[in-house]
């Protein structure tokens, strides 16, 4: 290999590695009714972590206050403070820091407020802000419409039929405003889909939000490889630069790959070439 192409490939690989480190990972906020409601969602957080998605959890402390880490957050109201400490954001500001909001359980009261654009509770203010900012909002669909505290107090699990109809109407109105509903157990998969992260590509740089496939992401990021398996033991790389990091990810996730087909004009970095030899993967250029 000539010196100039080799230096160029090394520089490209270094720049790409730096960009990957600086790339912002998707981040979502989970809203829970109390400090124990999150325990049933452990598997969700494992999936999000494996998909390279960051998450925070906000625990409601009543209707007008909540906790995010050590910060107590309170909603605005007549004679009320916005935040209990100088570093805590107001509920209206929270969605600014996240790609999306996940609400595993919503009640008829907060659904009504959010559907009508009203504030007054932490959950309603966060919903309003997220929808105005065009952030994705995912809400559990298989929910009774009664707060956990109300279920404990009233000793009942479901709303009466007239309230169920009212609750369903509010859910339809929220959907018309941009919120999406999914079964609680599938909320994590919905987050991965909305963030555009393929579940099997753990550690990959996330494509633009709203894309649902590597092909869709490839149009926006020409240096991100589109990979497809053409036959057993072979894969296709359609990016401009093949790096050692990509080879390692691919061979870790698909150890049976023995042939890699590269697009015309693809540059193979020296480190990638060495790793391909080490992994006994043959390289073939497409015609």
Protein Blocks (a to p, Z undefined) as FASTA:
>chain_A
ZZklmmmmmmmmmmmmmmmmmpccdddddddfblklmmmmmmmmmmmmmnopacddddde
hjkbccehjaccddddehiafbfbfkbccfklmmmmpcbdcdfbacfklmmmmmnopahi
fklmmmmmmmmnopacdddfbbghiafklmmmnopabdcfklmmmmmmmmmmmmmnopac
ddfklmmmmmmmmnopafklghiacddehiabfklmmmmmmmbccdddfbghiacdfbfb
dcfklmmmmmmmmmmbcbdcddehiacdfklmmmmmmnopacdddZZ
